[in-house]
Amino acid sequence: MKKLNLLLYIFIVLFSGCIHNSEYLNYPGEIKPEINNPNAVLVSNLLFNIKPNTSKWFYFKFAPGDTIVINSWTIKGDNISNFNILRWPNSEIFSTSAVKIIRNERIVNERIAIYRFKISNTSLFSTKMYKLMIYRIPEYKAFARFNTTVYWDTLYDTTFVTQKESVLVSVDTAIEKVLDSKIEMPYMKKSYIEVNLPKNTLFWVYWIGAFGTGNKNESRSTEDGLNIPLRSFALGKIKKIVGNGRGATIDYYFIKRQRDVDDFMSGLDFYSFKKGIGIVSDYGKIEEPLEGRFFIAVKNSDFKKRREMVRFKILALVGIPHYEYDYITVPRVRRRFVPRI
C-alpha cells in the first residue's frame, strides 16, 4: 500500500511539472546547439524580450575565414516573426520569417566584417521572448582570440545649403484707433468693456471721461474735440490733456484677467494694473501690456448720485516693420554613427 502511494505521489509531481511547463513544451527553450567543432567560440548567448511591433538589433565583428553558426528560437511566443542578417553596410546575407527555430545556420565570412542581426516581433499585442546563440569557428589560429565587439565612431557630415533670410531694415509707426466707446451708467452701477490691443503695439494712450447725461452740449463738444489732443499726446506733441474739471465722477480699473473682472462685479477683492478713483476725466500712456486683451471696469461713484455718460478712447502706436530678403549659405551638420572595422 505504501509503495502504491509513493508511485501515485511521484506521478502527481511529474504530471504537475508537465502542466506547469506546458507553455514551454512547444518552444524549445532548452535546446542545445549542435556545435561539434572543438574550436568553436561562443560569441553571444542572449535571452531577451521584444515588445509588440518592435525590433532589436545586435552587431558583431568577425575575422577572415570565420564560420558563423547561428541558433535562435522563441522561449515565449508562437514564432520568430522576422530574422534578418545584414553584412555592413547593406548586404543582406540571410532572412526568414514565421519560424519557430533557426538551427545551426552557417555563414562563411571571407574578410573582417561587421554583421547586424535584426530580430522583430510583428505581433500587435504580445511580447515575445527570444534566445539567440552565435558561435564562430576560426579558420586561422591567429584569429582564435578575435574580439567580436563592435566599436562605433561618431562622424559629422557638413553640407552647405542656401536659404532665404529676412533682414529688418526699418520700422514705420502709425496711430491706430483701438477703442472709441461710451456707456450710460446709473448711480453706483458697475460695468466693463473688453479691449484687444493690435499686433506690434509699441505703447498705447487712453482717455476716460464722465459727464452728467443732462449736459448734452458739453458732452458732445468734449467728445468731438478729444481725438486731436489724444493723438497729439500719443505722438509726443503735447505733454498733457487738459480736463474740463466739471461733471460727474467715476472709479475705473484696468484689469488683465476675466476672473478679476468677475470679482469686481461681485464686490470682491481683485487685481488691476492701473486705476483712477473719483475722477472726472483721466488719461495716460501705458507700455505694458502690449498684446492680447484686457478689460476696463468702471463704477459710477458720483457724489451727486447722477446718471453718467462714460466715454473711453484708446489709441495705439504700432510698429510697421519693413524687411529685405537675401539668400545666404549656411552649414548643415548631420551626425551619424559608423562601426569601426
C-alpha positions as CSV (number, residue, x, y, z in Angstrom):
1,M,0.0,0.0,0.0
2,K,2.9,2.4,0.9
3,K,4.5,1.6,-2.5
4,L,1.3,2.4,-4.3
5,N,1.0,5.7,-2.5
6,L,4.6,6.5,-3.3
7,L,4.1,5.8,-7.0
8,L,1.0,7.9,-7.0
9,Y,2.8,10.8,-5.4
10,I,5.6,10.6,-8.0
11,F,3.1,10.5,-10.8
12,I,1.3,13.6,-9.4
13,V,4.6,15.5,-9.1
14,L,5.7,14.6,-12.6
15,F,2.3,15.4,-14.1
16,S,2.1,18.8,-12.2
17,G,5.6,19.7,-13.6
18,C,4.4,18.9,-17.1
19,I,1.4,21.1,-16.6
20,H,3.5,23.9,-15.1
21,N,5.9,23.8,-18.1
22,S,3.3,23.1,-20.8
23,E,3.8,26.6,-22.2
24,Y,7.4,25.7,-23.0
25,L,6.8,22.2,-24.5
26,N,6.0,23.8,-27.8
27,Y,9.0,26.1,-27.7
28,P,12.5,24.5,-27.4
29,G,13.8,26.8,-24.8
30,E,16.4,24.3,-23.6
31,I,17.7,23.4,-27.0
32,K,21.5,22.8,-27.2
33,P,23.0,23.9,-30.5
34,E,24.9,21.1,-32.2
35,I,28.4,22.6,-32.3
36,N,30.8,19.7,-32.8
37,N,33.9,21.6,-33.7
38,P,36.2,21.9,-30.6
39,N,37.5,25.3,-31.8
40,A,34.0,26.9,-31.7
41,V,34.0,30.1,-29.7
42,L,30.7,31.4,-28.2
43,V,30.0,34.9,-29.4
44,S,26.7,35.6,-27.8
45,N,24.2,33.8,-25.6
46,L,21.3,36.3,-25.3
47,L,17.9,36.0,-23.7
48,F,15.6,39.0,-24.3
49,N,12.1,40.2,-24.7
50,I,10.8,42.2,-27.7
51,K,7.7,44.2,-27.3
52,P,4.8,44.1,-29.8
53,N,5.6,45.6,-33.2
54,T,9.2,46.4,-32.4
55,S,12.7,45.1,-33.3
56,K,16.1,44.6,-31.7
57,W,19.5,44.8,-33.4
58,F,22.8,43.2,-32.4
59,Y,26.2,43.9,-34.0
60,F,29.2,41.6,-34.0
61,K,32.5,41.7,-35.9
62,F,34.1,38.5,-37.3
63,A,37.5,37.6,-38.6
64,P,38.6,36.4,-42.0
65,G,37.7,32.7,-42.5
66,D,35.3,32.6,-39.6
67,T,32.3,30.2,-39.9
68,I,29.4,31.9,-38.1
69,V,26.9,29.5,-36.6
70,I,23.5,30.9,-35.6
71,N,20.8,29.4,-33.5
72,S,17.7,31.2,-32.4
73,W,14.3,30.3,-31.1
74,T,11.3,31.5,-29.1
75,I,11.1,30.9,-25.3
76,K,7.7,32.6,-25.2
77,G,5.6,33.3,-28.3
78,D,4.4,31.4,-31.3
79,N,7.4,32.0,-33.6
80,I,10.2,34.3,-34.7
81,S,8.4,37.0,-36.7
82,N,11.3,38.1,-38.7
83,F,15.0,37.3,-38.5
84,N,17.5,39.2,-40.7
85,I,21.3,39.2,-41.1
86,L,23.0,42.0,-42.8
87,R,26.7,42.4,-43.6
88,W,27.7,46.0,-43.1
89,P,26.8,48.3,-44.7
90,N,23.9,46.9,-46.7
91,S,24.4,43.3,-48.0
92,E,21.6,41.0,-46.9
93,I,23.0,37.6,-46.0
94,F,20.1,35.7,-44.5
95,S,16.4,36.4,-43.9
96,T,13.5,34.3,-42.7
97,S,10.1,34.8,-41.1
98,A,7.4,33.0,-39.1
99,V,9.7,30.1,-38.0
100,K,9.9,28.5,-34.6
101,I,13.6,27.9,-34.6
102,I,16.7,28.7,-36.6
103,R,19.0,25.7,-36.2
104,N,22.7,25.8,-37.0
105,E,22.5,28.4,-39.8
106,R,26.1,28.8,-41.1
107,I,27.7,31.8,-42.8
108,V,31.3,31.8,-44.0
109,N,33.0,35.1,-43.6
110,E,35.7,36.0,-46.1
111,R,37.2,39.1,-44.6
112,I,36.9,41.2,-41.5
113,A,33.3,42.3,-41.5
114,I,30.5,43.5,-39.2
115,Y,27.2,41.7,-39.2
116,R,23.9,43.1,-38.0
117,F,21.4,40.6,-36.5
118,K,17.9,42.0,-36.5
119,I,15.0,40.2,-34.8
120,S,11.5,41.5,-35.0
121,N,8.2,40.9,-33.2
122,T,5.3,41.8,-35.6
123,S,2.6,40.8,-33.1
124,L,0.3,43.7,-32.3
125,F,-0.4,42.7,-28.7
126,S,2.0,40.1,-27.3
127,T,5.6,40.4,-26.1
128,K,7.8,37.6,-27.2
129,M,10.9,36.2,-25.5
130,Y,13.8,35.1,-27.7
131,K,17.0,33.2,-27.4
132,L,20.0,34.0,-29.7
133,M,23.2,32.0,-29.6
134,I,26.0,32.7,-32.0
135,Y,29.3,30.8,-32.4
136,R,32.3,31.5,-34.5
137,I,34.7,28.7,-35.8
138,P,38.0,30.3,-36.6
139,E,39.8,29.0,-39.6
140,Y,43.1,30.6,-38.6
141,K,44.8,30.3,-35.3
142,A,45.9,33.9,-35.4
143,F,42.2,34.9,-35.0
144,A,41.4,32.4,-32.3
145,R,41.0,35.2,-29.7
146,F,39.5,37.7,-32.2
147,N,37.5,40.5,-30.5
148,T,33.9,40.5,-31.9
149,T,32.9,43.6,-30.1
150,V,31.8,46.4,-32.4
151,Y,33.1,49.9,-31.6
152,W,31.4,53.0,-33.0
153,D,32.8,56.3,-34.3
154,T,30.8,59.5,-34.4
155,L,31.1,61.3,-37.7
156,Y,29.8,64.7,-38.6
157,D,28.8,65.4,-42.2
158,T,28.7,69.1,-43.1
159,T,26.9,70.3,-46.1
160,F,26.1,73.9,-47.2
161,V,22.6,74.9,-48.2
162,T,21.1,78.2,-49.4
163,Q,18.2,79.6,-47.6
164,K,16.2,82.8,-47.7
165,E,16.7,85.2,-44.8
166,S,14.7,88.3,-43.9
167,V,16.5,91.3,-42.6
168,L,14.7,94.1,-40.7
169,V,15.7,97.4,-42.4
170,S,13.3,99.9,-40.9
171,V,10.2,100.3,-38.8
172,D,7.5,102.8,-39.6
173,T,5.0,103.9,-36.9
174,A,1.3,104.6,-37.2
175,I,-1.5,105.6,-34.8
176,E,-4.3,103.0,-34.7
177,K,-7.7,103.6,-33.0
178,V,-8.3,100.8,-30.6
179,L,-11.4,101.9,-28.7
180,D,-14.0,104.7,-29.0
181,S,-16.9,103.8,-26.9
182,K,-19.4,105.1,-24.3
183,I,-21.6,103.6,-21.6
184,E,-24.6,105.3,-19.8
185,M,-24.5,104.4,-16.1
186,P,-26.9,105.0,-13.2
187,Y,-25.5,105.8,-9.8
188,M,-23.4,103.0,-8.3
189,K,-23.8,101.0,-11.4
190,K,-20.8,98.8,-12.4
191,S,-19.8,97.7,-15.9
192,Y,-16.8,96.8,-18.0
193,I,-15.7,96.6,-21.6
194,E,-13.2,94.4,-23.4
195,V,-10.2,95.8,-25.2
196,N,-8.0,94.0,-27.7
197,L,-4.6,95.5,-28.5
198,P,-3.3,95.3,-32.1
199,K,-0.2,93.4,-33.1
200,N,3.1,95.2,-32.8
201,T,1.9,97.7,-30.3
202,L,4.7,99.9,-29.1
203,F,2.7,101.7,-26.5
204,W,-0.9,103.0,-26.1
205,V,-2.6,106.0,-24.7
206,Y,-6.1,106.3,-23.2
207,W,-8.6,108.9,-22.1
208,I,-11.6,108.3,-19.8
209,G,-14.2,110.9,-19.0
210,A,-17.6,111.1,-17.3
211,F,-20.3,113.6,-17.9
212,G,-23.8,114.0,-16.5
213,T,-26.3,113.0,-19.1
214,G,-28.3,116.2,-18.6
215,N,-25.5,118.4,-20.1
216,K,-25.6,117.2,-23.7
217,N,-23.9,120.2,-25.2
218,E,-20.9,119.8,-23.0
219,S,-20.8,116.1,-23.6
220,R,-20.9,116.5,-27.4
221,S,-18.3,119.3,-27.7
222,T,-15.9,117.4,-25.4
223,E,-16.3,114.1,-27.4
224,D,-15.9,115.8,-30.8
225,G,-12.8,117.7,-29.8
226,L,-10.9,114.9,-28.0
227,N,-9.5,112.9,-30.9
228,I,-7.0,115.6,-31.8
229,P,-5.4,116.2,-28.4
230,L,-5.2,112.4,-27.7
231,R,-3.4,111.8,-31.0
232,S,-1.1,114.7,-30.3
233,F,-0.4,113.3,-26.9
234,A,0.4,109.9,-28.4
235,L,2.9,111.5,-30.8
236,G,4.5,113.5,-28.0
237,K,3.4,116.9,-29.4
238,I,1.7,117.8,-26.1
239,K,2.6,116.7,-22.6
240,K,-0.9,116.7,-21.1
241,I,-4.6,116.8,-21.9
242,V,-6.5,119.5,-20.1
243,G,-9.7,118.2,-18.5
244,N,-12.8,120.3,-18.1
245,G,-12.9,119.9,-14.3
246,R,-16.7,119.6,-14.3
247,G,-19.1,116.7,-14.4
248,A,-19.7,113.5,-12.6
249,T,-17.1,111.3,-11.0
250,I,-16.2,107.6,-11.6
251,D,-13.9,104.9,-10.5
252,Y,-12.1,103.0,-13.2
253,Y,-9.7,100.0,-13.3
254,F,-7.6,98.3,-16.0
255,I,-7.8,94.6,-15.4
256,K,-6.0,91.8,-17.2
257,R,-7.9,88.7,-16.2
258,Q,-11.5,87.8,-16.6
259,R,-11.5,86.3,-13.1
260,D,-10.6,89.7,-11.6
261,V,-13.4,91.3,-13.6
262,D,-15.9,88.8,-12.1
263,D,-14.6,89.6,-8.6
264,F,-15.0,93.4,-9.3
265,M,-18.6,92.9,-10.4
266,S,-19.3,90.8,-7.3
267,G,-17.7,93.2,-4.9
268,L,-14.8,91.0,-4.0
269,D,-11.1,91.9,-3.9
270,F,-9.4,91.9,-7.4
271,Y,-6.2,93.0,-9.1
272,S,-5.8,95.8,-11.5
273,F,-2.7,97.2,-13.2
274,K,-4.0,100.8,-13.5
275,K,-6.8,102.6,-11.7
276,G,-8.4,106.0,-11.0
277,I,-10.7,106.8,-8.1
278,G,-13.2,109.6,-8.0
279,I,-12.1,111.2,-11.3
280,V,-13.9,113.3,-13.8
281,S,-11.5,112.5,-16.6
282,D,-8.1,110.9,-16.8
283,Y,-5.5,110.0,-19.4
284,G,-2.1,108.3,-19.6
285,K,0.5,106.4,-21.6
286,I,0.8,102.6,-21.0
287,E,3.8,100.5,-22.0
288,E,2.7,97.2,-20.5
289,P,0.8,95.1,-21.5
290,L,1.3,95.5,-25.3
291,E,-0.6,92.5,-26.6
292,G,-3.7,90.4,-26.1
293,R,-6.8,91.6,-24.3
294,F,-7.6,93.4,-21.1
295,F,-10.7,94.9,-19.5
296,I,-11.8,98.4,-18.4
297,A,-14.0,98.1,-15.4
298,V,-15.9,101.3,-14.3
299,K,-18.2,102.3,-11.4
300,N,-20.4,105.4,-11.2
301,S,-19.3,106.9,-7.9
302,D,-20.7,110.4,-8.4
303,F,-21.4,112.0,-5.1
304,K,-24.4,113.8,-6.5
305,K,-25.9,110.4,-7.5
306,R,-26.4,111.4,-11.1
307,R,-26.7,109.2,-14.1
308,E,-23.5,109.5,-16.1
309,M,-22.2,109.0,-19.7
310,V,-18.7,107.4,-19.5
311,R,-16.5,107.7,-22.6
312,F,-13.5,105.5,-23.4
313,K,-10.9,106.3,-26.0
314,I,-7.7,104.4,-26.7
315,L,-5.1,104.9,-29.4
316,A,-2.1,102.6,-30.0
317,L,1.2,103.4,-31.6
318,V,2.0,100.4,-33.7
319,G,5.2,99.5,-35.5
320,I,5.1,98.5,-39.2
321,P,8.3,96.5,-39.9
322,H,9.9,96.5,-43.4
323,Y,12.1,93.6,-44.4
324,E,14.6,92.9,-47.2
325,Y,15.2,89.4,-48.2
326,D,18.5,87.9,-49.1
327,Y,19.9,84.4,-49.9
328,I,22.6,83.2,-47.7
329,T,24.7,80.0,-47.4
330,V,24.6,78.2,-44.1
331,P,26.2,75.0,-42.9
332,R,24.1,72.0,-42.0
333,V,25.7,69.4,-39.8
334,R,24.4,65.8,-39.6
335,R,25.7,63.4,-37.0
336,R,26.0,59.7,-37.8
337,F,27.5,56.6,-36.2
338,V,29.8,54.3,-38.1
339,P,31.2,51.0,-36.9
340,R,34.9,50.8,-36.6
341,I,36.1,47.8,-38.7
